[in-house]
């Protein structure tokens, strides 16, 4: 491997933080929005597509959230975790 020429600059690698849920509140650890926030939804769609696999994963998150948020209204949690996958 040859050393860099004096005129070449090394560009730093920028890592975008992942928008992950912080439990038990289920808020995004990056933006503080209710999870899945818009960036998390975009990442999940890229990973799983808009189909059954995404809906099933979202349902699993819903089941976990219901255990962590027992006072959360079921309809609101369904909208937040599952409906957007359609």
MARTILUM-806387 format. One line per 3 residues: their letters; for each residue x, y, z of C-alpha. Coordinates in Angstrom, 1 decimal, always signed. Example, Ala and Ser with C-alpha at 12.3 -4.5 7.8 and 13.67 -1.06 7.14 Angstrom:
MARTILUM-806387
AS) +12.3 -4.5 +7.8  +13.7 -1.1 +7.1
END
This chain:
MARTILUM-806387
XXX) +0.0 +0.0 +0.0  +1.5 +3.3 -1.0  +1.4 +6.3 +1.3
XXX) -1.0 +9.1 +0.4  +0.4 +11.9 -1.8  +0.8 +15.2 -0.1
XXX) -2.2 +16.7 -2.0  -4.7 +14.0 -1.1  -6.8 +14.6 +1.9
XXX) -8.3 +11.9 +4.1  -12.0 +12.3 +4.5  -13.3 +11.3 +7.9
XXX) -15.9 +8.5 +8.0  -19.2 +9.9 +9.3  -21.5 +7.4 +11.0
XXX) -25.1 +8.3 +11.3  -26.5 +7.2 +14.7  -29.2 +4.6 +14.5
XXX) -32.6 +5.7 +15.7  -33.2 +2.9 +18.2  -35.9 +2.6 +20.9
XXX) -34.9 +3.3 +24.5  -36.9 +1.1 +26.7  -39.1 +1.1 +28.7
XXX) -40.4 +4.5 +27.4  -40.0 +3.4 +23.7  -38.7 +6.8 +22.7
XXX) -35.9 +7.2 +20.1  -32.5 +7.5 +21.7  -31.3 +9.9 +19.0
XXX) -34.2 +12.3 +18.3  -36.4 +11.7 +21.4  -39.6 +11.1 +19.3
XXX) -41.9 +8.2 +19.9  -40.3 +5.2 +18.4  -40.4 +4.1 +15.6
XXX) -39.6 +7.7 +14.5  -39.5 +8.6 +10.8  -35.8 +7.7 +10.4
XXX) -36.3 +4.4 +12.1  -39.3 +3.6 +9.9  -37.2 +4.4 +6.8
XXX) -34.5 +2.1 +8.0  -36.9 -0.7 +8.7  -38.5 -0.3 +5.3
XXX) -35.1 -0.5 +3.6  -34.2 -3.6 +5.6  -37.5 -5.5 +5.4
XXX) -39.4 -4.0 +2.5  -43.1 -3.1 +2.7  -44.6 -6.5 +3.2
XXX) -45.5 -9.2 +5.7  -42.0 -9.4 +7.2  -42.1 -5.7 +8.2
XXX) -45.7 -6.0 +9.6  -44.7 -9.1 +11.6  -41.6 -7.4 +13.1
XXX) -43.7 -4.3 +13.9  -46.3 -6.6 +15.7  -43.4 -8.1 +17.8
XXX) -42.4 -4.6 +18.8  -46.0 -3.8 +19.7  -46.2 -6.8 +21.9
XXX) -43.0 -5.8 +23.7  -44.2 -2.2 +24.0  -47.5 -3.3 +25.5
XXX) -45.5 -5.1 +28.3  -43.4 -2.0 +28.9  -46.3 +0.5 +28.6
XXX) -49.2 -1.3 +30.2  -51.2 +2.0 +30.6  -50.7 +2.9 +26.9
XXX) -54.0 +3.0 +25.0  -54.0 -0.1 +22.8  -55.3 +1.8 +19.8
XXX) -52.6 +4.5 +20.0  -49.9 +1.8 +20.4  -51.3 -0.1 +17.4
XXX) -51.2 +3.1 +15.3  -47.7 +3.8 +16.4  -46.2 +0.4 +15.9
XXX) -48.2 -1.4 +13.2  -50.5 +0.7 +11.1  -47.7 +2.6 +9.3
XX) -46.5 -0.6 +7.8  -49.4 -0.9 +5.5
END
